[in-house]
Amino acid sequence: MSVPAFPSRVLPALVGLFLVGACGSTVAIGGSDDDVDAGDQDPPQIVVAQIADGQPFGQPVAVTAEVSDESGVSSVRLYYHSLAAAQDTNLVMEPLGGDAPDAYGAEIPGEDVASSVVYYYVMACDDVRPNNCGTSPEDGDYFSFNVE
């Protein structure tokens, strides 16, 4: 589901990419060739467990994703907003551990599940320099769920 011209998705990616890396790691600007890993040039693979419609108003919602990369994963973040929000909020998605080493999770707080629809996507970056980052869904799109 596309959200009409919502500029907050673009701004965090641009600011992150040029200032501190799209996922919080330092990007070498004007560094030497030793700072570049020419091997892995692909972003992490991200599979998000989509949230069912009908989530209860004001209750927290858990978001999980499977994230993997041949070079390792440096960070995974959840970006979300409701119809009432002016911009995306982002949370660090933590490794869930256990039998699913590639599983990450975060929880959208109940106070942010307070409009009829919540939009969300996941961004992950790998461990090479400069970082390769990807999103799910791709191409500036969002997943969404309805709130009752």
C-alpha positions in Angstrom: 0.0 0.0 0.0 1.5 3.3 -1.0 1.1 6.4 1.1 0.7 9.6 -0.9 3.8 11.9 -1.0 4.9 11.4 2.6 8.3 13.1 2.7 9.4 11.8 6.2 10.4 8.5 4.6 13.0 10.2 2.4 14.4 12.7 4.9 15.7 10.1 7.6 17.3 8.0 4.9 19.1 11.0 3.3 20.2 12.5 6.6 21.3 9.1 7.9 23.1 8.2 4.7 25.2 11.4 4.6 25.7 12.2 8.3 26.0 9.0 10.3 25.1 6.1 8.1 21.5 5.1 7.4 21.6 2.7 10.3 23.6 4.6 12.8 27.1 3.4 11.9 29.8 5.9 10.9 30.3 6.3 7.1 33.8 7.2 6.0 33.5 10.4 4.0 36.6 11.1 2.1 38.3 8.2 3.7 41.0 5.9 2.2 40.3 2.9 0.0 41.0 0.7 3.0 37.6 1.8 4.4 35.7 0.2 1.6 34.7 -3.5 1.4 34.4 -4.3 -2.3 33.0 -7.8 -1.7 29.4 -7.5 -0.4 27.4 -4.9 -2.3 24.0 -6.2 -1.5 21.7 -5.0 1.3 20.4 -7.5 3.9 17.5 -9.8 3.0 14.5 -8.7 5.1 11.2 -10.6 5.6 8.7 -8.8 7.7 5.9 -10.7 9.5 3.0 -8.5 8.4 0.5 -7.4 11.1 -3.1 -8.4 10.8 -5.8 -5.8 10.5 -8.1 -5.3 13.5 -5.4 -4.5 16.1 -7.0 -3.1 19.3 -6.9 0.7 19.8 -4.3 1.8 22.3 -2.6 -1.6 22.7 1.1 -2.2 21.8 1.8 -4.1 18.6 4.8 -6.4 18.2 6.6 -6.3 14.8 9.1 -9.0 13.9 11.4 -9.6 10.9 13.9 -12.1 9.7 17.1 -10.3 8.6 20.2 -11.9 7.1 23.3 -10.9 5.2 26.5 -12.7 4.2 28.6 -9.9 5.9 26.5 -9.8 9.1 23.8 -7.3 10.2 24.9 -4.1 11.9 21.4 -2.7 12.7 17.7 -3.2 12.1 15.1 -0.4 12.6 11.4 -0.2 12.5 9.8 3.0 11.1 6.1 3.7 11.6 3.5 6.4 11.7 -0.2 6.8 12.0 -2.5 9.0 10.0 -2.3 11.6 12.8 1.6 11.7 12.9 3.5 14.3 11.0 6.6 12.0 10.5 7.9 8.5 11.0 9.0 7.4 14.5 11.8 4.8 14.5 12.8 2.1 17.0 15.8 -0.2 17.2 14.7 -3.8 16.5 16.6 -6.1 18.9 17.7 -9.7 18.1 15.2 -12.1 19.5 17.8 -14.9 20.0 16.8 -18.5 20.8 16.1 -20.8 17.9 15.8 -18.0 15.4 19.2 -16.2 15.1 18.1 -14.0 12.3 14.9 -12.8 14.1 14.5 -9.2 15.2 11.7 -7.5 17.0 10.3 -4.2 18.3 7.0 -3.0 19.7 4.9 -0.1 18.6 3.8 1.5 21.9 0.0 1.5 22.6 -0.1 5.3 22.6 1.0 5.2 18.9 -1.7 2.7 18.0 -4.3 5.4 18.2 -5.7 6.1 14.7 -7.5 4.0 12.2 -4.4 3.0 10.3 -0.7 2.5 11.2 1.9 2.4 8.4 5.3 0.7 8.9 8.5 -0.6 7.3 11.8 -2.1 8.3 15.3 -0.9 7.4 18.4 -3.1 7.9 22.1 -2.4 7.2 24.9 -4.8 6.9 28.4 -4.9 8.5 30.5 -3.6 5.5 31.8 -0.1 4.9 30.1 1.7 3.5 26.9 0.1 4.7 24.5 -1.6 2.3 21.0 -0.8 3.6 17.7 -2.1 2.4 14.0 -1.8 3.4 11.0 -4.0 3.4 8.8 -3.3 1.7 11.1 -1.8 -1.0 10.6 1.3 -3.2 9.3 3.7 -0.6 6.3 1.6 0.2 4.8 0.8 3.6 3.0 -2.1 5.2 -0.1 -1.1 7.1 -2.7 -2.4 9.6 -6.1 -1.2 10.6 -6.9 -0.4 14.2 -10.3 -1.0 15.8 
